[in-house]
């Protein structure tokens, strides 16, 4: 793993296998706010981490964004061909870890009388699994893997349907 800026600086040939979503930076051009002329000596370089603070603190105005970079999982072409199996396993693990980082696992008991309403409200969701317990007269258990931001809304809808005994947990790994 490395930043795309390092690859660009070295002119290395590499295959980008997965952008990681962190370690981001932006190369920008900025000038002093009071500058009425543009000269090479006036140009300042800033990065995303401190761009807003840097520009304000140093009285700079942003002129242009040059390029975005972020941490990536890379490999050279020969490695991809020679070690395809190992790379696919590692890449799959990375993708799964990135996918679940903002997910929560919810398990809740729903009365069977609410199944029609559950289907109406959540039909087609790939993140929902329904399990029957002992008999169809018992409550069903709804399982979800959802974005953390959706938890309050989903829990409220399920409670309105008679849901109870809610279990919420972080997800360490989800294998497709």
C-alpha distance (Angstrom), angle and dihedral (degrees) to the residues before:
residue distance angle dihedral
X1 . . .
X2 3.74 . .
X3 3.76 142.6 .
X4 3.78 119.6 -85.6
X5 3.79 87.4 -128.0
X6 3.82 89.9 65.5
X7 3.80 91.0 50.3
X8 3.81 91.3 48.3
X9 3.82 93.3 46.8
X10 3.81 92.4 51.2
X11 3.79 95.5 40.6
X12 3.79 88.6 -130.7
X13 3.77 120.6 168.3
X14 3.77 108.8 -127.7
X15 3.76 138.3 151.6
X16 3.79 114.2 -122.4
X17 3.80 104.3 -135.1
X18 3.82 99.5 172.8
X19 3.79 136.2 -0.4
X20 3.79 107.1 -137.5
X21 3.81 101.7 -152.0
X22 3.82 95.1 -128.5
X23 3.78 138.2 76.9
X24 3.80 89.0 51.2
X25 3.76 123.7 170.3
X26 3.78 135.8 169.9
X27 3.78 124.6 -148.7
X28 3.81 108.6 -141.0
X29 3.77 139.7 171.6
X30 3.80 116.9 -130.0
X31 3.80 135.1 176.9
X32 3.79 132.6 -162.2
X33 3.82 108.5 -83.4
X34 3.79 92.8 -124.2
X35 3.80 94.1 48.7
X36 3.79 113.0 118.1
X37 3.80 95.0 177.7
X38 3.73 128.2 54.2
X39 3.76 116.8 -135.0
X40 3.76 131.7 158.5
X41 3.82 90.5 -111.7
X42 3.83 90.6 59.1
X43 3.81 94.5 57.3
X44 3.80 117.8 109.3
X45 3.79 126.7 -172.1
X46 3.79 120.5 -140.5
X47 3.79 135.2 175.5
X48 3.81 130.9 -140.9
X49 3.78 95.0 -109.1
X50 3.76 91.8 67.1
X51 3.79 102.4 8.5
X52 3.79 97.1 114.2
X53 3.80 94.2 43.5
X54 3.80 93.4 39.8
X55 3.79 94.0 51.2
X56 3.81 93.1 47.5
X57 3.81 95.6 41.9
X58 3.79 93.1 47.1
X59 3.81 95.2 38.7
X60 3.79 93.6 -117.7
X61 3.78 130.8 155.9
X62 3.77 118.1 -147.7
X63 3.79 112.4 -121.6
X64 3.78 105.1 176.2
X65 3.78 143.3 -5.7
X66 3.79 109.3 -131.0
X67 3.80 104.8 -175.0
X68 3.84 143.6 -24.8
X69 3.80 122.4 -127.8
X70 3.79 134.2 -175.9
X71 3.77 140.1 168.9
X72 3.79 111.5 -78.1
X73 3.78 139.8 -177.3
X74 3.79 105.5 -122.9
X75 3.79 140.8 173.6
X76 3.75 135.3 -177.1
X77 3.79 118.1 -112.9
X78 3.80 96.6 -105.3
X79 3.83 92.5 51.3
X80 3.79 90.8 51.1
X81 3.80 89.9 53.5
X82 3.82 98.3 40.8
X83 3.80 98.8 40.4
X84 3.80 101.5 29.0
X85 3.83 95.4 137.1
X86 3.82 94.5 51.0
X87 3.79 92.2 44.3
X88 3.82 92.5 49.2
X89 3.82 91.1 52.2
X90 3.80 92.0 48.7
X91 3.82 92.7 43.8
X92 3.80 91.1 49.7
X93 3.81 90.3 51.8
X94 3.81 91.4 48.9
X95 3.81 92.9 48.7
X96 3.80 91.8 48.8
X97 3.81 92.0 48.3
X98 3.81 90.7 50.5
X99 3.82 91.6 46.5
X100 3.81 95.7 52.8
X101 3.80 99.0 40.3
X102 3.82 92.8 96.8
X103 3.82 97.2 29.1
X104 3.78 131.1 105.7
X105 3.77 129.1 -159.5
X106 3.80 114.4 -133.8
X107 3.79 126.5 -170.2
X108 3.81 119.0 -178.9
X109 3.82 136.4 166.8
X110 3.82 112.7 -120.7
X111 3.82 123.5 -171.4
X112 3.81 113.0 -114.5
X113 3.83 88.9 -124.2
X114 3.83 86.7 68.7
X115 3.83 96.7 54.6
X116 3.81 94.0 100.7
X117 3.81 90.9 50.8
X118 3.81 90.7 45.2
X119 3.79 90.4 52.6
X120 3.82 91.6 46.3
X121 3.81 93.2 50.9
X122 3.79 99.7 37.8
X123 3.82 105.5 25.6
X124 3.78 112.9 142.5
X125 3.79 96.5 18.4
X126 3.78 108.7 139.3
X127 3.80 90.2 -158.3
X128 3.83 95.2 64.3
X129 3.79 126.3 89.4
X130 3.82 123.3 177.2
X131 3.82 121.5 -155.7
X132 3.78 125.2 -171.0
X133 3.78 115.6 -139.6
X134 3.84 118.4 -143.2
X135 3.81 96.1 -47.2
X136 3.77 138.2 4.2
X137 3.81 88.8 -104.5
X138 3.81 90.9 65.4
X139 3.78 121.5 79.4
X140 3.77 117.5 -85.3
X141 3.77 121.3 -127.1
X142 3.79 117.1 -126.9
X143 3.80 116.3 -155.6
X144 3.80 122.4 -164.2
X145 3.77 137.7 179.1
X146 3.80 103.1 -165.0
X147 3.77 142.0 155.8
X148 3.78 111.4 -80.3
X149 3.82 90.3 -122.7
X150 3.82 90.7 61.2
X151 3.82 95.7 53.6
X152 3.84 99.2 93.3
X153 3.82 93.6 46.8
X154 3.82 94.6 45.5
X155 3.81 93.0 45.6
X156 3.82 91.0 50.7
X157 3.82 92.3 50.6
X158 3.79 90.9 48.9
X159 3.82 92.3 48.4
X160 3.82 89.8 52.1
X161 3.81 86.2 56.6
X162 3.80 90.4 54.3
X163 3.78 96.9 -93.0
X164 3.78 117.0 162.0
X165 3.80 142.8 164.9
X166 3.78 94.0 46.5
X167 3.79 120.1 -165.9
X168 3.83 118.3 -163.9
X169 3.79 123.2 -176.2
X170 3.78 141.9 163.2
X171 3.78 115.6 -105.6
X172 3.77 116.9 -124.2
X173 3.77 97.3 -176.1
X174 3.79 137.5 -2.0
X175 3.78 116.4 -168.8
X176 3.79 118.9 -159.7
